[in-house]
Amino acid sequence: MSDIMSILQNAYASTPQSLIAPGSKFANVDPTKWQGTWTGKDSSNQPVTVSITKVSGYRANVVFSSSAGDQFQRAFITTNNTFRIGDSQFALTGSGQAAITTINTDATTGIQTSSTTDLTLKS
């Protein structure tokens, strides 16, 4: 019985992901490029909102709201204009434009897929 439990435990154990990619570099960012509410629609036409506040140096408070729920995190912005929040990565793509890519894992099969949502700065 203990062998079965061990197998199940190992099958469901997740490996922790670093919030900061190895080799990432940080430098102060221009808060006006980041702060505000970013909005868009995902592939299911559901609203996606990313609110970025209190940008200081390369740190920012981030709230990510989607059909999957809300996530809050203190994010570290890299020199390549990206940061991670949960299973997602936010990236500036232009002035007032960004994209958020989320990795989704099927609980039954373990197959991972990614979805990208384009965002526009509203305020």
Secondary structure, 3 states (H helix, E strand, C coil): CHHHHHHHHHHHCCCCCCCCCCCCCCCCCCHHHHCEEEEEECCCCCEEEEEEEEEECCEEEEEEEECCEEEEEEEECCCCCEEEECCEEEEEEECCEEEEEEEEECCCCCCEEEEEEEEEECC
